[in-house]
Amino acid sequence: MDDSETGTAVWVFWTEDEAPTSFAVFPDCPVTSDGDEGCCHYLAHPGGHSWELTDPEHDLWQAIAPTLHFLTYGDYGPFKP
């Protein structure tokens, strides 16, 4: 949950294969990218800002999508090889 009026959000914590165990309200990270994209994390968060993070699985699927489409349909369709 995000409250843009107060600049805070509720963050929920859990471990893998477990139900949520706790929650906290933290102030939003005030940093924006050069393109004015706001960071989606909380103030003083560890690691990079949200626009700096990548999803390796998403990147993998993006890389192999043209080949999978070609093998399935015989052409590249909407994908550019």
Backbone torsions as a table, in degrees:
resi	resn	phi	psi	omega
1	MET	NA	139.2	-176.9
2	ASP	-124.8	135.8	176.3
3	ASP	-119.4	97.7	-175.8
4	SER	-68.8	-21.8	178.9
5	GLU	-67.9	-38.4	-178.4
6	THR	-100.2	-9.5	-179.2
7	GLY	70.7	36.8	179.9
8	THR	-130.0	165.4	175.7
9	ALA	-149.3	154.4	175.9
10	VAL	-88.7	128.4	178.2
11	TRP	-114.0	133.5	-178.9
12	VAL	-110.4	140.8	-176.8
13	PHE	-118.6	140.6	176.6
14	TRP	-157.9	167.1	174.1
15	THR	-111.2	161.5	-178.1
16	GLU	-56.0	138.1	179.2
17	ASP	65.4	18.4	178.7
18	GLU	-127.3	153.7	174.7
19	ALA	-72.3	159.1	176.3
20	PRO	-52.8	139.5	-175.7
21	THR	-109.9	-25.5	-178.9
22	SER	-161.4	169.5	176.3
23	PHE	-145.9	162.0	178.6
24	ALA	-151.4	157.2	174.8
25	VAL	-106.4	121.1	-179.5
26	PHE	-121.5	150.7	172.7
27	PRO	-70.1	150.6	179.4
28	ASP	-69.9	150.6	171.8
29	CYS	-71.2	128.0	-175.6
30	PRO	-85.9	-1.6	-173.3
31	VAL	-76.5	139.8	175.0
32	THR	-121.8	154.5	177.9
33	SER	-77.9	174.9	176.9
34	ASP	-60.2	-29.0	178.5
35	GLY	-90.1	15.7	178.7
36	ASP	65.7	26.6	173.5
37	GLU	-84.5	123.4	-179.6
38	GLY	-75.6	147.0	176.6
39	CYS	-71.3	138.2	-178.1
40	CYS	-93.1	7.4	-178.8
41	HIS	-99.1	179.6	179.7
42	TYR	-90.1	163.0	179.9
43	LEU	-57.3	134.5	178.4
44	ALA	64.7	29.7	178.3
45	HIS	-67.5	153.0	175.6
46	PRO	-78.3	158.7	175.5
47	GLY	76.8	-169.2	-177.4
48	GLY	-75.6	169.7	176.4
49	HIS	-76.7	162.2	-170.9
50	SER	-56.3	-35.3	-179.4
51	TRP	-76.2	-10.8	179.5
52	GLU	-91.0	-10.8	-176.4
53	LEU	-88.4	148.3	176.7
54	THR	-124.8	159.0	176.5
55	ASP	-109.4	103.1	-176.7
56	PRO	-57.2	-35.5	179.7
57	GLU	-66.9	-42.5	177.3
58	HIS	-61.8	-44.5	179.4
59	ASP	-60.9	-39.7	178.2
60	LEU	-62.6	-47.6	-179.9
61	TRP	-62.7	-39.2	177.3
62	GLN	-61.7	-37.3	-178.0
63	ALA	-72.0	-35.8	-175.9
64	ILE	-97.0	-6.2	-177.8
65	ALA	-55.2	-45.2	179.5
66	PRO	-59.9	-41.5	-179.7
67	THR	-67.0	-43.8	178.5
68	LEU	-61.6	-42.0	178.5
69	HIS	-64.0	-42.8	179.9
70	PHE	-63.4	-45.0	-179.6
71	LEU	-65.7	-31.2	-178.6
72	THR	-83.3	-43.1	-171.0
73	TYR	-113.8	-8.4	177.6
74	GLY	82.3	3.0	173.6
75	ASP	-146.2	174.3	-177.5
76	TYR	-89.7	-7.6	177.4
77	GLY	51.2	-129.5	-177.1
78	PRO	-77.0	-5.4	-175.5
79	PHE	-93.0	142.5	176.6
80	LYS	-103.3	121.4	-178.6
81	PRO	-69.9	NA	NA
